[in-house]
């Protein structure tokens, strides 16, 4: 690649996440190790636009809507084009954590060299770039006290409805989030009375609340819904497809 082209591409990527993601982010398919471009749906772009205008964001979503991949790509973009950018992801269990770290690694490794930063540290629960930007991968019930003396730009809690120590995480980490940072709690809903559900239905707070039902993904048809409903049952479909508590 010519130097001028690389510089132009670098600037385009740094200015526009959607451009960066659609042109350079790759993910594995669900059925093989083949890597494909991560082209964003409109609802995924809308989610990011909504988050960027709000400090605390609560998202209830259907299954398999690609939000975790979206947030990992968004995190990578912020780390590459900002110095000293700090991110924490909290997951329900070790398997989800490992899978998410692998997705992040693939996204980074598939980038052209001119977009990469040197890696200062890379282990099972942390990646740090030479520009000081860092991402932590944490499991629920791990102590979050380590972040109390730090400042964070982004906090993501995956499947927040099922994170048992969510209240502790929320109370202890909110003071560490910078004023221009963002907290994103996202989850499939359920009937269980939890701290996440309480936050979502609390009409006193001014948190940004987003609902993402199955039909926001235009590739899914009513036949898909009927087939899934037969497997899940009506009650489970309300939570896992309609994204309703």
N, C-alpha and C positions, 0 to 999 in steps of 0.2 A: 504493500500500500504506500502511496505517496504521502509524504509528511503533511502536505496541505490538506489532503483528504482526511487523514487521521485527526488533525486539529479541528476540522470542520465537524466531523462526526462526534468528536469528544464534546464540543460545545453544544451541539444539538442534543446529545444525550443528557448533558448536565442540566439543560434548560427544560427538558420535557421527559417526564417519566414514561408516559405512554409510548413515545417514540423509542426510547431506550428499551422498554420491555418488549414491544412488538418486533423490533429488529434484532435484538441481541440476547434476550433471555430465552433459554431452552429448558424444557422439562421432559422427564421420561413419560412415555405413555403408560396407561394403567395395565396394559397387557404385555409389554415387552420392555427391553432396555433401549429401544429406539428413542432418540431425542427429537422433539418437535418444538417449533416456535410457540411461545406463550402469547397468543393473541387474546387480548382482553375483550370481554363482552361489555356492552354498554352499561349494564348494572354494576359491573366491577369498577368501571371508571367513575360512575356516579357515587359509589360508596367512598372512593378516595376523595372526590370533591367535597362530599359531605363531612368527612372526617377532618379534612384540612381546615375547615371553618369552625371546628369545635374542639374543646379541651377534653371532655369526657364523652365517650361514645359507647353505647350499648347496642349490640346487634343480635337479633334473633334471626336464624337462617335455616333453610332446608339443608339436608345432607348433600354433599358432593356439589357444592357451588363454587369451589375453587378459591375460597377466601384465604385459606392458609397459604397457598402458593402466591396469591396476590400480595399478601402482607410480607412474605419472605422476599419477594422480588422488590417490593417498595423499600424494605429495610436495606437490601443490598445497594440499591440506587442511592439512598441517603448516605450510606457508609462510604461509597466511592467518591461522592461529589461534595462531601462536607468533612471538615476536619473535626476530630474529637466528638463524633456523634455517637451517642450511647443508646443501646436498645436492649430491652429484656423481653423474652418470650417465656411464658409459663404454660406448661402442658399437663395433661391429666395423668399420663404415665410415661414410663421409660420408652416403650415401643413407639409412641407418637413422637416423643422427643427425638429419638434416633432417626426416625423417618424424616422428620422436618429438617434435621441437621443435614441429612443426605441430600434432600431437595435443594437446600441452600448451597451445599458444596457443588452440586451439578451446575446450578445457575452460575456460580462464580467460575468454575473450571471451563465452562463452555464459552466464556467471554473472550474476545480477541485481546491480545496482550496489551494493546494501547489503552484499553479501558480498565485493566486490572491495577490494583495496588499491591505492593509487596505485603506478604503476610508476616506479621510480627509474632503471632501466636495462633495455633490451631489445635484444639483438643476436642474431646467429646461434647463439651458444654460451653465452648467459648471460641470466638474467632476475633482476632484483633489485627487491624491493618496498620501499615507504617505511618499513616496519617493520624493515628490516634483513635480512629473510629472502632467501635467494639460492639459485638452482639453476644448476649448471654442466652443460653438455652437451659431453662430450669424446669424441674418437675414439681408438681404440687406437694405440699407438706415440707419441702425444703425451706430452710430459714431464709427469709428475705431481709434479715437485719443487715446483711453485708452491703445493701444498697442505701442504707440510711444516711451515710456520709457522702453519697455521690449525687450527681445530677444526671438525670435521664432525659432523653428526648422523646423516646417512644416506649410505651409499655403495652404489650399484647398479652391477653389471657385467652388461650384457646379452650373451647368448650367450658366456658366460665360457669355455666349452670351446674357442672359436675365437679368443680374445684372446691374441695371441702374447706380449705382455709382461705377462701376468697376474701372474706371480711378482713382478716388479718393482713392479707396482701394489699388490699385496697387502702386501708387506713395507714399502713406503714410506708407504702411507696408513693402515694399521692404527693406528699410534701417534697419528694425528690424530683418530680417532673417539672421541667422548666416551663415558664409561663407560655412560651410558644410551642410547647410540646403537646403530645396527645396520648390519652389513655384509651385503649380499644379493648373492650370485653365482648367477645363474640361466641355464640353458642347455638346449638340446636336446643329448643326449649323442651321442657318436660313438666309434668304435674307437680313435681316435688317442690315444696316450699323452701326456697334457698335465698341466700343473700343477693344473688344475681337477679332472681325474680322480684325480690323486694325492691331493688333499685329500679328495675324496669317499670314497675307499676306505681312507683312513688311519684305522685303528681306535684309534689313540692319542689323537687329538684328540677334543674333546667338542662339536664343531660340530653345529648343528642341521641335519639332512639330510631333505629333503622330495622325494618322487617324485610326479609328476602325470601319469599316463597319460591317453590320449585319452578313456576312458570316464568320467572324472570330470565331463566335460561331458555332461550328461544329454540334450542335444539331438542328440548324435551316436549313430547306431545301428550295429549290426553290418554292415548293408549299406554304410554309410559306410566302415567299416574295410575291408571286402572290396574296395570300389571303389578306395580309396586304395592298398591293398596291390598291386592289379593294376598301378597306375601306377608305384609306387615300387619294387616288388620286396620279397621277404620280408625280406632283410637290412636294407634301409633302413627298413622299417616297424618293425622292432624298436627302432630308435633314435628315429625321428620320430613314431611313434604310441604305442608301448608305453613310451617313455621309459626304455629300458634301454641301458647301455653295451655 
